Amino acid sequence: MKTTLLYIFLFFGIHSFAFAENHSFGNPPKTITFKIKLKSAGKVKITPSVLKYNKHFAYSFTLDDGYRSAYLTAFPLLKGGKVSPPSIDEWKVDQGGDGTTSKGLFYTDGFGNKIPFKLALAINGASLINEPSNRGHLSWEEVREMYNAGWDVLNHSFHHATKHGTNYLTEVTDNTKSIKENLDFTMSHFVVPGGEGDPDYHREYEKEALKSEYFSVASYKGEGPVYKINSKVNLDKLISARTFVQSSKDTSSFKTMDKYLKTIDSIVKQKDPVWFNEFTHGTGNTNLWNLSMRFPDFKYYMTTLANKYGANGNDSLWMAPWQEVYEYIWLRDRIKVDFEQIDKEVAVTIQIPEIPETFRNKSISLSVDSSSKFEIESKNSDFTIKSDGNKTHKLIVVEIK
């Protein structure tokens, strides 16, 4: 209950300011246009959706330290596939799961298409190895596969160094270089590694990451972890509070997981859309370093979310990693949407700002208030567009190329 009250308090403590444009940009401004052809007359209103696909709740979940259980258990559980059976690693820890075949956990895009739950990986480049076969950390190819499936990869420092004498700048930049050289992309969000260190060492990591043009830092203290996002959000050098979901010593029931889920229930019940961000470490059968979720707990937790708020429930959940949600809100707050209606035809113009070159996601959802069914007419090759104009006629999704 104390945790719930803390989250609710933080929920109302978020302020909204403009983002300082101090990053590298690679996508020039552009203007895109299309027409809406209404089936019947009636006033239409078009606004940017607070969250992608008009969802009510964005939930971002990150796995710290790049442990192999992410690939063996979490990845196949969420996307669908064979979950690893028990798998003992080099540390004599079981990073496997129950060996079952998962059908996947999904939400929908508002058009009937299922999208698998996706998480983020906070990784240390120095830990990614291919041998031994019972290694405890992920390999480069495993991270590549998960990244290509839409999981985000966040900078967690190169060596996970925290002790006295750490060179915080090189820990940030060496990890950036390592991922760029091996996986050919540039990370844009940083997660402070936990551990034994000098007082307030996390502030040194925060300073160096932001100075190195990282958009946000997850740290010990900061804003959130619940964000009220129905108005402009302060994303300028964002430092977010990091909270964890962890298994307890009780293995006889899911009472501990139910407490975490109760907190989510209380957040989702808020009137306005929200973004919530949480972490854990491993997701194998062993509670790794007592800072992780045992696989049965992780499976129960994620499956419950899917059944309540995903495709099998009320479908109000956007289960997307930190970078994906951040980039949507950043772009949402900077576009300008204009429309002009003449009888049954609506001309829509969207002004797109210059977009940072490290962005993976350039998508905008539009909420449509119309009593009429409609069709989209577009001849522009700079974007793709989908709508539910022939069904609930409430949603348009624009993917910018």
N, C-alpha and C positions, 0 to 999 in steps of 0.2 A: 504493500500500500504506500509506503514512503517513496518507493521508486516511482510509482504511478503519479503521486502528487508532485514529485520533482519534475517529471516530464511535462506535466500539465502546466506547471509554473513556467518552465522554460518555453513552452509552446507560445505563451502570451508575451514572452519577453523579447521576441525577435523584432528588429527594426529593419526598415527598407531604405536603402540608399542606392546611388548610382554606382556602376562598376567603373573603375579606373582603367582606361584603355592603354595598358602599358605592355602588351604582349605582341608577339609576331603574328602578322596577318597574311594569309595567303589566298583568301577567297574574296575578290573585290565586291563592292556593293552591286546589287542588281535590282531590277524591278520585274516582277512577274505578274501576268494578267491572265484571267480566264473569265468565262461567262457561266452564269447559272440560268438554265432554262426551266422556269416554273411550269407545272401542269395546270395551276389555277392561280388567279390573282390573289394578292394578299401581301401585306408588308413583311419584309424580310429583315432580320438583323444578324450581322456576322461579327463575331469577336474571337480573338485568340483564346483557345482553351487553356484553362489554368494548368492542367496537366495533359500529357499526351493521351490521345484517344478519349478525352473527356473523363478520365478516371478521377476518382475522389481521393485516392490514397496512393502515394508513391512510397515504396519501401525498398531501401538499398541495404544490402547485406554483404560484408566483406570478410574474407578468410585471410588472416594474417600469416606471414612467414613462409608461404609457399610449401606447405606440407603435402605429401603425396596423396593423402586421403581426399584432398580436393578433387583429384582426378579419378581416384578409385571409387569414391562413393557419392560425393555431392554432385559432380558433373553428370554421371549417368542417371542418378535419381531425378534430377530436374529436367534434363532434356529428353530422357527416355533411353533405356539401354540396360546392359547387364551391370549390375552393381557387383563390385568385387566381393568374393567370399573373404573370410578372415585372412589377413596378410600381415605377417610379423616382419617388422623392419629391422634395420641394423641396430636400433636402440632397444630391441626386444619389445617394441610397442606394436599393438595390432591396429594398423591403419586401414584395414578392410571393413567390409560391411556384412550384409546378410546373404549375399550371393543371389538375390532374386533379380528378376527382370522387371524394370520399371516402365510403365507406360508414359511417364513424364508428368510434370506438373505445369499447368498452363493458366494464362489469362487470355482474353481475346482482344483483337484490335478494333472491335466495334463493328466489324464487317463479317463476323463469323469465323475468322481465321485465328487459330490457336497459336500463341507465342509462348515458348517455354520460359519458365523462371530463369533468370540469369543473375549471377553474383559477380563480385570483384575479387581479384587476387592482389594482396599487398606482398610484393616479393623482394627478395634480396638476390641480386644477380650472382653474387659469389657463391650462393648455395645451390644454384641450378646445375645439376650434374646428370650424367647418363649411367654411371656405375656407382656402387654395385647394384645388382639386380634387386636387392632388398633395401634400396636406398630409402631414406626418410623424406627427402625433398623431391620436388617435381623436376622433370627434365625440361630442356628447352623445347623439345617437340610437343610435350604435353601442354606446356603453357601456350605454344603457338596454336594448337588445336582448340583450346578453350577460348583464346582471344578471337580466333576466326569464327567461333560459334556465338560471338557477341558478349563474352565476358570481358570486363575491363581489367587492366593491369595497372596497379598503382605503385609508385616508388616507396619502398620501405627501408631505404638506405642500402648500400652495397654489401656491407658485412653484418648488418644488424648491430652496429657498434653503439654502445652507450656509456662505457666506462670513462674514467678520467683520462684525458689525453686524446680523446676522439677528435679527428678533424672533420667537423660537421659538413663543411662545404664539399670536401672530396667524397664523403659518403653519399651526398646527394648527387653530385655530378658524375661520379664513377658509375653509379647505378644507371643514371640516364644514358651514358655512353654504352654500357654493357647491353642494355635492352635494345638500343638502337642498332648496335653492331650485330647482335644475334637474331633479333626478331623484326628489325626494320620498321619500327615505329617509335615515336617520342611520347613518353609518359607526360601527363600534365597535372596530376594530383599526387600529393605526398601524404604518407601515413607515418607518424613518428614511431620508431621502434620502442618497445617497452624494455625495461631492464634496470640494472643497478648503475647509477651514474651520479655526477655532480648535481647539487641542488639546482632545480630549474633547467636542467640540460635540454629539456624539450623545447625551451624557448630559443635555444641556439639552432635547433633543427628547423623550427618554424621560420626564423629569420633567414636562414640560408636557402630554404626551399622557396620562399616567396621572392627572395632576391634573384633566384635562378629561374624566375618566370613560371613557377608552378601556380596554378589558379587557386588551389585551396590546400589546406593542411588539416588532417584529422589528428588531434592531439589530446592531452590529458584534460585541458580546460578549453572552453570556447563557447560558441553559440550552439544552439540545438541541444540535443540531437533531433528534436522535433521542430520542423519549420512550417510556419504558417505562410503559404505562398500564393494567396489569392490577390496579392498586390506585388509591386516590384520588390525584389529581394536584394539585399546587400550582398553581392558576390565579390566585392573588392577585397582581395587578399583575405579570403574567408578562412577563419580558423574554427573548426567544428569540434565539439566535445565528442569523445569516443566512448561508447558504452558497449558492454559485452553481454552476450547470451552464453551461459555456461552450464554444463551439467553439474548436479550435486552428487553427494555420496550415495544418495538414495537411488537404487537401481530397480526398486520393486514397483514403481509407478511413474507417471509423467507429471507429478504434482509440481515439480520445479518448472517444467515447460509450460504448464497451465498458468503459472503466475506471470511468466513473460507474455503469454498470449492474452492474458487479461489486461495487461498494460496496453497492448496493441488495440484490443477491443475498445478501451476507454478513449484512445486517441482517434480511432476511426469514427467514433460516434460524434465527434465535433462537427459542427455545421459546415465549416469551410474546409476545402481541400488541404491536405498536409503532406509533408515529406518527412520520413523517419529513417534514420541511418543507424545500423548496428553492426557489430563485429563478433567473430569468434576466431579460434585457431584451427584445431583439427576437427574432422568429422568422421573419424574412424571408430572402431569398437572400444578403444581405450580413450579415456579422458586425458589426452596428451598434456603433460605438465600441469594437470589440473586447471587448465585454462581453455578447455575445449568443450565440444558437444559430442557425447558418445553417439554413434550412428543411430541407434534406436531413437534417441531423443531428437536428433536432427531430422530424421525421417518423419517422426510424429509431428514435430513443429511445422515443417514445411508443408506436409500433407494437410494439416489442419488449416493453415493459411489458404491453401489452394481450395479446399472444400468450402471455406467460409466466404472468401473474397475473390477467388479466382474463377476460372471457367466453370467449375462445378458448383460455385456458389453464386453470389450476387454480382460477380465480375466487376467490382469497383476498384480492384487492385492493379497497379502498375508495378510489377516486380522487376525492377531494373537497377543495375549497378550505379554507383555514385556518379561517375563521369557522365553517363547517359542522361541522368536526371538533371545534373548541373547544366549540361549543354542545352537541354531543352528550355530550361528556365531562362538561361542567359539569352537565347535567341528570342524567346517569347517576349521578353521585356524590351527588345530593341527593334522589332519589326513594326511597321506601320501598315494597318489594314484599312483600306478605303473601299467603299462600294457605292454604286449608283444604280438605282432601280427605275426602270421604265416599264410599266405594266408587268408582263411576265418574264422580263429579262433583267438580270442583275449583272452588271460589269464589276468585277472585283480586281483591285490592284493591291499588291503587297510589296512594300519596299523592304528589301533585305539588306542589312548592314554588312560591312566587311567582317568576315568571320575568321577567327584565329585558325592558323594552318594545322594545329594539332587536334582540332575537333574531329571526332568520328561521326557525329550525328548532326544532321542538318534537316530536321523534320519539324513541321509546324502543324498542329491540329487546330481546326477552326470549329467553334460552336455555332450552329445555325439555328436560329429561331424562326421557324416557318411552319405554317399549317399545310403547306403544299408539298407534294412530291416534286422532285426536280432531277434534271440531268446536267452534267458538266460538259462544257464545250471549251476545248483548249487546243491551240496550235503551237504552243511554246515547248521547245525541247530542253529548256533549262530545268525542268522539274517533271515529276510524275504526280498524279493526283488520283485519289480515290474518294468515294463518298457513299453514304447510305441513303442517297436521295430517293430511292424507290421503296424504302422501308420506313425507318423512323424519321428520316430527313432531318437529322440533327448534327451530323458530323461530316467534315471534310478533312482529309489528311494530305498535306503537301510534302513531298520529299524533294529537297533541293539538290541538284546535281553539282 
